[in-house]
Amino acid sequence: MKILEDVLALYKLDARNFRINAIGTGLINNTWVVENDSEKYILQKINNAVFKDPFLIADNIDKIEQFLKTSNREYFFIPLMKTATGLSMVQINDDLYFRMFPFIPDSHTLDVVETPDQAFEAAKQFGQFTKVLSGFDINTLNITLPHFHDLSLRYNQFIEALQKGNTERIRETSALIDTLKKHVGIVEEYNNIIHNPGFKLRVTHHDTKISNVLFDKQGKGICVIDLDTVMPGYFISDMGDMMRTYLSPVSEEESDFSKIEIRDEFYNAIVEGYNYYMNDELTEVEKRYMLYSGKFMIYMQALRFLTDYLLDDVYYGARYEGHNYIRAQNQSILLQKLIEKETLIAS
């Protein structure tokens, strides 16, 4: 707690005058609410094991703030608070990084998407975020996580794990390995996309789970939050991650695979919400890849979970034996369900 007191002092806040409580279910950063009867803030510690240079994140957010101030003042954007010396990110004890935001009154986040309306509102917010930044020079954005959504890289890492991984686990998962190999066409399509002039690189959030949208008391979206992974990218990353995390009533942690399904009304809500702002921004080529975006992201996550399992859970870790194997099977089944849906739509 002494470290938090030191951080608050940099913002000219006396910790003795505030209540400090940990909140959230985020897997990467630690978050606290700092409040008293008249003031309220959000304080976060950035995980520099994941984000090697947290100052790049702060620089991106500051650049976006400055752009919006001159091009789109009406867009609701939450800026980083500045310390007494004007810093957006503070470094303590050489290896601890913190930032602070103002708390938005009467706002809340969701951990799970429960209704199509929530999916629509979230997709609308992510679409608006990319739309209002359509004039932003993406070449000035820092790459905070290199190759984050590079499907070719993820597939190559998977193939390498088959050569260097745990031989017992490779034998155990042989059926799933064969299944994922048969979907290599999704990788080939991705390689076509990144060389297709009909696809544009834009300011992309890259982490569009429902908890990264701020909602008001009426359940309407206010804005997107957690801009750590904002980088140049393709729309399939944002659209695909929403499909991966909104379409099924159960998450990637579910081990009862019979519960996995594709909910049509949530699919429609995602597409309609995203297109609320992005319909005129997307090219005609891109519009044909709405459902593919779901396959792209679900397949990539299945590959990443299984790769990690074959390499003895060095990246994601595991809360129980076979955890990443369960996750990989879950995502493989979700992918198959979406492919079946695609066949029905095309028929």
LUMFI-53499 format. One record per residue: x, z, y of N, C-alpha, C in turn; residue in three letters. Coordinates in pm, whole numbers, padded with zeros to 5 digits, always signed. Layout:
% residues N
XZYXZYXZYALA ...
% end
This chain:
% residues 347
+00083+00000-00121+00000+00000+00000+00086+00000+00125MET +00208+00056+00115+00297+00058+00230+00327-00083+00278LYS +00342-00175+00184+00370-00313+00221+00254-00372+00300ILE +00131-00343+00258+00014-00393+00331+00010-00335+00472LEU +00048-00211+00485+00054-00149+00617+00155-00221+00706GLU +00269-00256+00647+00372-00328+00722+00323-00467+00764ASP +00249-00533+00674+00196-00665+00707+00097-00655+00823VAL +00004-00560+00814-00096-00545+00920-00030-00514+01054LEU +00078-00440+01051+00148-00407+01176+00199-00533+01245ALA +00233-00635+01168+00279-00761+01227+00168-00831+01305LEU +00042-00799+01269-00073-00854+01340-00124-00756+01448TYR -00044-00655+01474-00080-00549+01570-00207-00476+01527LYS -00218-00453+01396-00329-00377+01340-00273-00251+01275LEU -00330-00138+01308-00287-00010+01252-00366+00018+01124ASP -00299+00017+01010-00367+00033+00881-00445+00163+00873ALA -00407+00264+00950-00478+00392+00947-00621+00379+01000ARG -00647+00272+01072-00780+00251+01131-00868+00158+01047ASN -00820+00121+00927-00894+00025+00845-00908+00072+00701PHE -01012+00024+00637-01029+00037+00493-00974-00091+00430ARG -00897-00077+00323-00836-00193+00257-00878-00193+00111ILE -00952-00295+00071-01004-00301-00066-00977-00437-00128ASN -00927-00435-00251-00903-00560-00324-01036-00624-00363ALA -01042-00757-00354-01164-00830-00391-01125-00955-00467ILE -01228-01023-00524-01210-01157-00578-01167-01159-00722GLY -01185-01280-00780-01147-01303-00920-01045-01415-00931THR -00978-01447-00819-00881-01555-00820-00767-01529-00918GLY -00722-01636-00983-00617-01623-01083-00477-01635-01022LEU -00468-01681-00899-00338-01711-00840-00298-01608-00734ILE -00376-01599-00626-00341-01512-00515-00415-01378-00523ASN -00360-01276-00459-00427-01146-00446-00495-01139-00309ASN -00617-01083-00307-00696-01082-00184-00751-00944-00156THR -00750-00905-00028-00804-00778+00017-00897-00799+00137TRP -00998-00716+00147-01077-00706+00269-01021-00591+00351VAL -00994-00621+00476-00941-00520+00570-01049-00501+00677VAL -01108-00380+00683-01222-00366+00774-01236-00223+00827GLU -01303-00216+00941-01355-00090+00995-01494-00119+01047ASN -01549-00035+01129-01687-00053+01172-01707-00170+01268ASP -01600-00221+01326-01614-00329+01424-01531-00453+01394SER -01438-00445+01299-01351-00558+01269-01344-00581+01118GLU -01324-00706+01079-01315-00738+00936-01228-00862+00918LYS -01135-00853+00823-01040-00962+00800-01020-00982+00649TYR -00968-01099+00615-00928-01129+00478-00776-01142+00474ILE -00713-01061+00391-00567-01063+00375-00534-01113+00236LEU -00438-01204+00226-00400-01259+00096-00249-01256+00077GLN -00209-01230-00046-00069-01246-00086-00058-01373-00169LYS +00030-01462-00128+00046-01590-00195+00138-01576-00316ILE +00097-01634-00426+00177-01630-00548+00289-01734-00538ASN +00409-01689-00506+00518-01784-00488+00584-01824-00620ASN +00533-01770-00731+00574-01823-00861+00506-01958-00886ALA +00386-01975-00828+00312-02100-00837+00346-02190-00718VAL +00334-02136-00598+00365-02210-00476+00505-02172-00431PHE +00601-02259-00460+00742-02225-00441+00778-02203-00294LYS +00708-02269-00204+00735-02254-00062+00603-02233+00012ASP +00556-02109+00021+00427-02081+00085+00417-02128+00230PRO +00531-02141+00297+00528-02187+00436+00474-02330+00446PHE +00487-02408+00339+00432-02545+00340+00279-02540+00347LEU +00219-02442+00280+00074-02425+00285+00030-02395+00427ILE +00096-02298+00490+00060-02260+00627+00076-02377+00722ALA +00181-02454+00703+00204-02571+00789+00091-02672+00775ASP +00046-02697+00651-00065-02790+00629-00191-02742+00700ASN -00223-02614+00685-00345-02560+00746-00337-02568+00898ILE -00222-02538+00953-00205-02546+01098-00220-02690+01148ASP -00166-02785+01073-00177-02926+01111-00322-02972+01109LYS -00395-02930+01006-00537-02967+00997-00615-02904+01112ILE -00585-02779+01142-00652-02712+01255-00630-02789+01385GLU -00508-02828+01413-00478-02899+01536-00546-03035+01541GLN -00551-03103+01427-00619-03233+01422-00768-03218+01453PHE -00830-03119+01390-00974-03100+01410-01006-03058+01553LEU -00916-02987+01617-00939-02946+01756-00950-03066+01849LYS -00883-03175+01815-00884-03293+01901-00981-03400+01854THR -01019-03397+01725-01100-03507+01672-01239-03467+01627SER -01259-03339+01593-01387-03301+01535-01410-03152+01557ASN -01427-03113+01682-01441-02972+01717-01565-02906+01655ARG -01667-02986+01627-01790-02927+01575-01779-02887+01428GLU -01676-02936+01359-01658-02898+01219-01614-02752+01212TYR -01681-02675+01125-01648-02533+01112-01523-02517+01026PHE -01418-02469+01089-01290-02454+01021-01236-02314+01046PHE -01186-02250+00940-01134-02114+00952-00981-02122+00963ILE -00926-02096+01081-00781-02106+01099-00709-01982+01048PRO -00583-01996+01025-00499-01880+00994-00481-01796+01120LEU -00488-01665+01103-00458-01577+01215-00307-01577+01240MET -00271-01558+01365-00129-01556+01402-00082-01413+01424LYS +00041-01387+01384+00101-01256+01409+00133-01243+01558THR +00183-01127+01595+00219-01105+01736+00326-01203+01783ALA +00405-01255+01690+00509-01351+01726+00468-01496+01697THR +00338-01517+01664+00287-01652+01646+00305-01713+01508GLY +00330-01631+01406+00349-01682+01270+00217-01692+01195LEU +00201-01798+01117+00082-01817+01034+00100-01760+00894SER +00224-01740+00854+00258-01685+00724+00371-01586+00744MET +00361-01470+00682+00467-01370+00698+00537-01346+00565VAL +00665-01319+00573+00748-01294+00455+00801-01152+00463GLN +00777-01076+00356+00819-00937+00350+00912-00919+00230ILE +01018-00840+00248+01110-00808+00138+01163-00933+00067ASN +01180-01040+00142+01239-01165+00094+01150-01247+00000ASP +01064-01183-00079+00991-01261-00180+00840-01235-00181ASP +00786-01172-00078+00642-01149-00069+00588-01222+00053LEU +00481-01299+00032+00427-01382+00139+00280-01348+00161TYR +00243-01329+00287+00107-01289+00321+00052-01375+00434PHE -00082-01387+00436-00152-01454+00546-00284-01382+00569ARG -00345-01408+00683-00471-01340+00714-00566-01438+00783MET -00696-01421+00750-00803-01499+00810-00906-01405+00871PHE -00979-01452+00970-01094-01373+01015-01204-01379+00909PRO -01278-01271+00893-01392-01272+00800-01511-01335+00871PHE -01581-01424+00802-01697-01491+00861-01822-01408+00831ILE -01889-01358+00934-02007-01272+00913-02117-01342+00834PRO -02188-01264+00753-02302-01313+00675-02265-01428+00583ASP -02143-01426+00534-02099-01530+00441-02065-01469+00305SER -02067-01553+00204-02030-01507+00071-01981-01624-00013HIS -01916-01593-00125-01875-01696-00220-01944-01671-00354THR -01941-01769-00441-01999-01761-00575-01889-01780-00678LEU -01899-01709-00787-01804-01728-00897-01853-01832-00998ASP -01985-01848-01006-02045-01940-01102-02154-02020-01033VAL -02158-02150-01057-02266-02233-01004-02387-02221-01097VAL -02499-02179-01041-02617-02151-01123-02731-02249-01102GLU -02734-02319-00990-02846-02410-00961-02794-02545-00910THR -02873-02651-00928-02834-02780-00871-02819-02775-00720PRO -02898-02693-00652-02885-02681-00506-02747-02630-00468ASP -02696-02533-00543-02561-02483-00516-02457-02592-00539GLN -02474-02668-00645-02381-02779-00673-02386-02882-00562ALA -02507-02912-00515-02524-03008-00406-02454-02960-00280PHE -02476-02834-00244-02417-02779-00122-02264-02779-00130GLU -02211-02743-00246-02065-02741-00262-02007-02881-00251ALA -02068-02975-00322-02020-03113-00318-02029-03170-00177ALA -02133-03135-00108-02151-03180+00031-02037-03128+00118LYS -01998-03003+00099-01891-02945+00179-01756-03010+00149GLN -01729-03035+00022-01601-03099-00012-01598-03243+00039PHE -01712-03312+00032-01719-03446+00088-01699-03446+00238GLY -01762-03351+00306-01748-03343+00451-01604-03314+00491GLN -01538-03227+00416-01399-03193+00446-01311-03318+00447PHE -01324-03400+00344-01244-03522+00338-01287-03621+00446THR -01417-03629+00472-01468-03722+00572-01416-03691+00711LYS -01423-03565+00754-01381-03531+00891-01230-03547+00909VAL -01157-03554+00799-01013-03572+00807-00971-03715+00773LEU -01066-03807+00781-01037-03947+00745-00933-04010+00837SER -00921-03958+00960-00822-04012+01052-00691-03938+01050GLY -00679-03838+00965-00557-03758+00956-00446-03836+00887PHE -00325-03828+00936-00211-03897+00876-00166-03819+00752ASP -00202-03868+00635-00172-03796+00512-00022-03785+00487ILE +00055-03873+00550+00200-03868+00530+00263-03745+00592ASN +00188-03675+00678+00241-03553+00740+00207-03429+00658THR +00126-03443+00552+00092-03329+00469+00207-03295+00374LEU +00234-03167+00360+00333-03121+00264+00275-03124+00123ASN +00357-03152+00025+00318-03148-00116+00343-03006-00165ILE +00238-02928-00178+00253-02788-00216+00267-02768-00367THR +00210-02860-00446+00225-02857-00592+00254-03000-00639LEU +00380-03036-00653+00413-03174-00692+00346-03215-00823PRO +00292-03337-00826+00233-03397-00946+00118-03315-01004HIS +00047-03242-00918-00058-03151-00963-00163-03222-01049PHE -00212-03336-01003-00314-03411-01078-00263-03546-01126HIS -00138-03548-01168-00077-03670-01221-00106-03676-01371ASP -00208-03751-01408-00251-03755-01548-00143-03816-01638LEU -00070-03914-01588+00038-03973-01669+00142-03868-01705SER +00178-03787-01607+00275-03680-01633+00220-03581-01735LEU +00094-03542-01718+00036-03444-01811+00031-03499-01953ARG +00002-03629-01967+00000-03688-02102+00141-03692-02160TYR +00239-03727-02079+00377-03731-02127+00425-03591-02167ASN +00383-03489-02093+00418-03351-02129+00355-03313-02262GLN +00235-03362-02285+00165-03339-02412+00243-03402-02526PHE +00284-03528-02509+00359-03598-02614+00493-03528-02639ILE +00557-03481-02533+00684-03410-02548+00665-03279-02624GLU +00551-03213-02599+00523-03087-02670+00503-03112-02819ALA +00456-03230-02856+00441-03263-02998+00576-03278-03066LEU +00678-03306-02987+00813-03324-03041+00893-03193-03039GLN +00866-03107-02939+00950-02989-02919+00875-02858-02936LYS +00745-02865-02959+00665-02744-02960+00670-02667-03092GLY +00587-02563-03098+00576-02475-03215+00519-02556-03332ASN +00599-02575-03436+00559-02663-03547+00435-02611-03620THR +00424-02481-03631+00307-02424-03697+00180-02453-03616GLU +00190-02438-03485+00075-02465-03400+00042-02614-03396ARG +00143-02697-03406+00118-02842-03410+00038-02878-03536ILE +00075-02819-03650+00000-02843-03774-00143-02791-03762ARG -00155-02673-03705-00287-02609-03692-00383-02692-03608GLU -00331-02760-03508-00417-02830-03412-00418-02981-03434THR -00378-03025-03550-00360-03170-03576-00487-03251-03548SER -00603-03197-03583-00727-03271-03560-00753-03289-03411ALA -00731-03184-03334-00750-03193-03189-00646-03286-03127LEU -00525-03280-03176-00420-03369-03126-00462-03514-03145ILE -00511-03547-03264-00556-03684-03292-00671-03725-03199ASP -00762-03632-03176-00876-03661-03088-00830-03693-02947THR -00739-03613-02894-00692-03634-02758-00609-03761-02747LEU -00534-03793-02850-00459-03918-02849-00552-04040-02841LYS -00666-04030-02905-00759-04143-02906-00820-04169-02768LYS -00810-04071-02679-00864-04088-02544-00758-04134-02444HIS -00647-04188-02495-00538-04230-02407-00582-04338-02308VAL -00692-04405-02336-00745-04504-02244-00778-04446-02107GLY -00808-04316-02104-00835-04249-01975-00708-04247-01891ILE -00593-04231-01957-00464-04235-01887-00436-04376-01837VAL -00461-04474-01922-00437-04613-01884-00522-04651-01764GLU -00645-04602-01760-00733-04630-01645-00680-04563-01519GLU -00627-04442-01535-00567-04373-01420-00449-04453-01366TYR -00366-04507-01454-00252-04587-01410-00297-04712-01335ASN -00411-04767-01378-00467-04881-01304-00514-04838-01165ASN -00576-04721-01158-00631-04672-01031-00523-04654-00926ILE -00411-04593-00963-00309-04563-00862-00239-04689-00812ILE -00262-04802-00879-00207-04929-00832-00316-05022-00778HIS -00436-04972-00769-00551-05052-00726-00572-05033-00575ASN -00562-05138-00495-00582-05124-00350-00724-05082-00313PRO -00816-05088-00408-00952-05044-00383-00965-04893-00382GLY -00860-04822-00422-00858-04675-00418-00770-04629-00303PHE -00820-04533-00226-00748-04483-00109-00695-04342-00132LYS -00576-04318-00082-00525-04181-00074-00585-04117+00050LEU -00642-03997+00033-00706-03926+00143-00664-03779+00141ARG -00701-03706+00244-00684-03561+00242-00781-03507+00136VAL -00726-03448+00032-00804-03407-00085-00779-03260-00113THR -00886-03187-00146-00875-03043-00168-00804-03008-00298HIS -00838-03076-00405-00774-03062-00537-00815-02936-00615HIS -00904-02854-00564-00944-02733-00638-01088-02700-00599ASP -01182-02779-00650-01319-02777-00598-01413-02689-00679THR -01362-02583-00737-01453-02489-00804-01545-02425-00700LYS -01656-02373-00747-01761-02323-00656-01712-02207-00570ILE -01616-02130-00618-01567-02015-00543-01486-02054-00420SER -01458-02182-00405-01384-02229-00289-01476-02288-00182ASN -01603-02249-00188-01699-02285-00083-01759-02156-00028VAL -01769-02150+00103-01830-02036+00170-01977-02069+00197LEU -02068-01978+00157-02212-01998+00174-02267-01898+00275PHE -02378-01937+00342-02446-01844+00431-02556-01770+00356ASP -02631-01686+00427-02735-01604+00362-02847-01687+00302LYS -02866-01808+00357-02972-01896+00305-02924-01984+00190GLN -02799-01966+00149-02747-02044+00039-02696-02181+00079GLY -02682-02205+00209-02630-02332+00257-02478-02322+00273LYS -02409-02432+00245-02265-02432+00258-02220-02422+00403GLY -02117-02343+00426-02061-02328+00560-01935-02414+00574ILE -01843-02399+00479-01717-02474+00483-01643-02452+00351CYS -01538-02529+00330-01453-02506+00214-01341-02410+00254VAL -01291-02337+00156-01183-02242+00180-01073-02264+00076ILE -00968-02182+00083-00855-02190-00010-00792-02329-00006ASP -00720-02357+00101-00663-02490+00123-00519-02501+00071LEU -00482-02416-00022-00345-02416-00073-00306-02548-00138ASP -00403-02612-00203-00373-02735-00278-00413-02861-00203THR -00441-02850-00073-00475-02968+00005-00352-03057+00017VAL -00366-03178-00033-00256-03275-00036-00316-03415-00033MET -00236-03518-00016-00288-03653-00035-00334-03670-00179PRO -00448-03734-00199-00498-03752-00334-00612-03851-00339GLY -00664-03875-00458-00775-03966-00479-00904-03886-00496TYR -01015-03948-00460-01143-03876-00465-01175-03826-00605PHE -01120-03892-00708-01151-03851-00846-01104-03709-00874ILE -01006-03660-00798-00960-03523-00819-01068-03423-00779SER -01125-03441-00659-01227-03347-00612-01359-03365-00687ASP -01402-03488-00703-01525-03514-00776-01511-03469-00922MET -01397-03498-00981-01375-03464-01122-01372-03315-01147GLY -01311-03240-01057-01303-03096-01076-01440-03031-01062ASP -01524-03087-00975-01661-03036-00967-01736-03064-01096MET -01720-03182-01150-01788-03213-01276-01737-03122-01389MET -01609-03100-01392-01551-03017-01497-01605-02875-01492ARG -01628-02824-01372-01664-02682-01359-01812-02658-01330THR -01888-02762-01295-02031-02743-01264-02125-02795-01372TYR -02082-02897-01447-02176-02967-01535-02226-02884-01652LEU -02140-02805-01711-02180-02727-01828-02224-02587-01786SER -02320-02529-01856-02363-02392-01823-02259-02286-01862PRO -02156-02326-01938-02052-02231-01977-01917-02282-01931VAL -01823-02191-01914-01691-02226-01861-01597-02265-01974SER -01474-02296-01935-01370-02331-02030-01333-02216-02123GLU -01379-02093-02091-01348-01976-02172-01443-01959-02291GLU -01552-02034-02293-01654-02016-02397-01604-02063-02533GLU -01614-01974-02632-01570-02008-02767-01686-02052-02857SER -01810-02031-02813-01926-02082-02886-01954-02222-02832ASP -01895-02321-02898-01899-02457-02846-02038-02519-02846PHE -02132-02458-02919-02270-02509-02920-02337-02493-02784SER -02279-02410-02698-02337-02386-02566-02293-02491-02463LYS -02197-02574-02500-02145-02674-02407-02241-02792-02398ILE -02277-02828-02278-02365-02943-02257-02342-03001-02118GLU -02391-03122-02098-02387-03188-01967-02527-03181-01908ILE -02539-03115-01795-02670-03100-01730-02689-03212-01628ARG -02784-03301-01658-02806-03420-01575-02833-03385-01429ASP -02912-03279-01407-02950-03246-01271-02830-03198-01189GLU -02732-03140-01257-02610-03097-01186-02520-03217-01157PHE -02516-03311-01251-02440-03434-01226-02495-03506-01104TYR -02627-03522-01100-02689-03591-00986-02666-03516-00855ASN -02670-03383-00862-02649-03302-00742-02507-03319-00688ALA -02409-03325-00777-02270-03344-00734-02253-03479-00665ILE -02305-03584-00728-02291-03719-00672-02363-03730-00538VAL -02485-03680-00533-02562-03689-00409-02499-03605-00298GLU -02451-03486-00334-02390-03399-00234-02262-03459-00179GLY -02177-03508-00266-02050-03566-00221-02073-03690-00136TYR -02169-03772-00177-02197-03896-00105-02271-03874+00026ASN -02320-03752+00049-02389-03723+00175-02300-03761+00293TYR -02172-03731+00281-02077-03768+00386-01984-03882+00345TYR -01962-03898+00216-01858-03991+00171-01907-04129+00132MET -02038-04151+00131-02090-04279+00085-02032-04397+00162ASN -02022-04384+00294-01967-04493+00375-01815-04495+00375ASP -01755-04386+00330-01609-04376+00327-01552-04436+00199GLU -01623-04419+00088-01575-04471-00040-01587-04622-00045LEU -01490-04686-00111-01497-04831-00129-01595-04862-00243THR -01634-04987-00252-01725-05027-00361-01658-05008-00497GLU -01529-05026-00503-01456-05002-00628-01463-04855-00665VAL -01437-04768-00570-01437-04624-00598-01574-04576-00646GLU -01679-04631-00590-01814-04587-00626-01846-04610-00773LYS -01772-04700-00836-01795-04727-00978-01724-04627-01068ARG -01651-04532-01009-01571-04439-01087-01618-04294-01074TYR -01744-04276-01040-01798-04141-01029-01789-04067-01162MET -01845-04124-01266-01843-04055-01395-01701-04050-01451LEU -01623-04155-01428-01484-04152-01476-01410-04031-01420TYR -01440-03993-01297-01369-03880-01237-01383-03755-01323SER -01501-03736-01383-01521-03623-01472-01436-03634-01597GLY -01432-03753-01654-01347-03773-01773-01200-03748-01740LYS -01159-03798-01626-01021-03782-01580-00981-03635-01574PHE -01063-03553-01510-01025-03414-01490-01041-03330-01617MET -01148-03352-01691-01170-03276-01814-01061-03307-01916ILE -01029-03434-01929-00924-03475-02023-00790-03414-01984TYR -00758-03418-01854-00630-03362-01810-00622-03213-01841MET -00733-03141-01823-00729-02998-01849-00720-02969-01999GLN -00785-03051-02080-00772-03036-02225-00625-03055-02267ALA -00562-03157-02211-00421-03182-02240-00334-03064-02198LEU -00361-03011-02080-00277-02902-02028-00292-02775-02111ARG -00415-02744-02151-00436-02625-02234-00368-02639-02369PHE -00384-02757-02432-00324-02774-02564-00171-02779-02554LEU -00120-02845-02451+00025-02849-02431+00081-02708-02419THR +00013-02625-02342+00060-02488-02323+00055-02411-02455ASP -00049-02434-02533-00059-02366-02663+00057-02407-02755TYR +00087-02535-02756+00196-02583-02841+00331-02531-02795LEU +00343-02497-02668+00468-02444-02613+00465-02291-02604LEU +00377-02228-02681+00369-02082-02692+00320-02015-02563ASP +00224-02081-02494+00152-02019-02382+00243-01977-02267ASP +00338-02063-02233+00435-02025-02130+00380-02042-01988VAL +00277-02123-01970+00225-02149-01835+00102-02065-01805TYR -00004-02085-01881-00129-02014-01855-00130-01872-01908TYR -00043-01845-02006-00052-01716-02072-00172-01715-02165GLY -00193-01605-02234-00305-01596-02329-00350-01451-02339ALA -00481-01430-02328-00536-01295-02339-00560-01254-02484ARG -00559-01351-02574-00573-01324-02716-00511-01441-02793TYR -00487-01420-02919-00425-01523-03003-00515-01647-03009GLU -00458-01762-02977-00535-01887-02982-00616-01916-02857GLY -00594-01838-02752-00674-01852-02630-00670-01995-02575HIS -00550-02051-02559-00540-02186-02502-00588-02294-02599ASN -00582-02265-02727-00638-02358-02826-00790-02364-02812TYR -00852-02248-02794-00996-02243-02770-01032-02320-02643ILE -00957-02296-02537-00982-02367-02410-00970-02518-02427ARG -00868-02560-02500-00847-02703-02519-00961-02765-02600ALA -01005-02696-02706-01118-02746-02784-01244-02753-02698GLN -01266-02649-02618-01380-02644-02528-01382-02768-02438ASN -01269-02798-02376-01264-02911-02284-01275-03045-02357GLN -01222-03052-02477-01234-03174-02556-01380-03203-02590SER -01455-03098-02622-01598-03115-02654-01675-03153-02528ILE -01641-03090-02416-01706-03125-02289-01680-03272-02256LEU -01559-03317-02278-01524-03457-02255-01609-03548-02343LEU -01622-03515-02470-01701-03598-02561-01847-03602-02518GLN -01899-03490-02473-02038-03486-02425-02056-03577-02304LYS -01957-03580-02215-01968-03665-02097-01957-03813-02135LEU -01871-03844-02230-01858-03982-02277-01988-04028-02341ILE -02053-03940-02416-02184-03973-02475-02286-04001-02366GLU -02279-03921-02260-02372-03941-02147-02346-04076-02081LYS -02220-04114-02071-02184-04241-02010-02243-04356-02091GLU -02237-04343-02223-02293-04446-02311-02443-04461-02290THR -02512-04349-02274-02656-04354-02250-02688-04418-02116LEU -02608-04387-02016-02631-04444-01882-02609-04595-01884ILE -02507-04638-01959-02474-04780-01963-02570-04861-02049ALA -02642-04794-02141-02730-04866-02233-02863-04904-02170SER 
% end
